[in-house]
Amino acid sequence: MFVDLPTARIFFDTAGPELAIDGETMRKRPTLIVMHGGPGFDHSTLRPYFDRFADDFHVVYIDHRGNGRSTGAKETWTLAQWGDDVKAFCDALGIERPFVYGNSFGGMVAMAYGARHPGHAARLVLSSTAARVRLDLSAAIFEERGGKEARAICERFWSTREDAAYADYMRVCMPLYNPPSDKSEEQAAARRRAIARPETGRHFSLGEMRAMDLRPMLKDIRSPALVLAGTYDPITPVACAEEICESLPSGLGELAVFQGAGHGVHRDQPEKAEAVLRRFLSG
């Protein structure tokens, strides 16, 4: 399904009805908007984990502009525009007071949306994300896990737009985002299933993302925010989550750290992540 915004056509899909039968009435259920990472991927990698919330929520997945099946000119691939898209998307579909979950890059979009449209979201979940890049920490972790080759590939990826650098990063560094497990092949299959748009990833990762510092704008957020982090995560380590919580208005941020979980805590500890999320979303 698509929604036409002024400068982009945004693809979305849903799980669970918006209206539930409740005796002689139709009861409107809360909407949970789930936003993927990347950029340069689509929403499909999140489906195996978040469809389960369709029992209590109207779950809405979106492909950010320039990602997946969505359109949008390159000059509009900015955090401000991606954040504004969330509000415009909700306005177009009549979604009020959504719960908004953003993973990785999606968490950056959620922060931009929350700060630019204070109080629009009922609650925010910022998972495995960062207000600024900590390449110094990431490069050291990659070297610890994959040796000097992994560190060199990481540093090259973050400094060049070459196709070979992107391919090497996907081959060597991406598997180090999460601890080895019996889910590794499942996660690899999810990456293969996704629509990859490397140009979008390079545009943001080597442009705005390298210089961004969202910490000052986080003071404008007015929605309660749950910040999730895994101790195994090399690209948005726990220190990044701590910075987010410290930058939010007093009393709005809650930090949940998952021991041994990597990037996207739902991937490694789905049951624990689900329990923490349901508690937070229930208010």
Secondary structure, DSSP 8 states (H G I E B T S, - for coil): -EEEETTEEEEEEEES-SEEEETTEEEE--EEEEE--TTT--GGGGHHHHGGGGGTSEEEEE--TTSTT----GGG-SHHHHHHHHHHHHHHHT--S-EEEEETHHHHHHHHHHHHSTT-SSEEEEES--SS--HHHHHHHHHHHHHHHHHHHHHHHTT---HHHHHHIIIIIGGGGS---TTHHHHHHHHHHS---HHHHHHHHTTHHHH---GGGGGG--S-EEEEEETT-SSS-HHHHHHHHHHS-TTTEEEEEETT--SSHHHH-HHHHHHHHHHHHT-
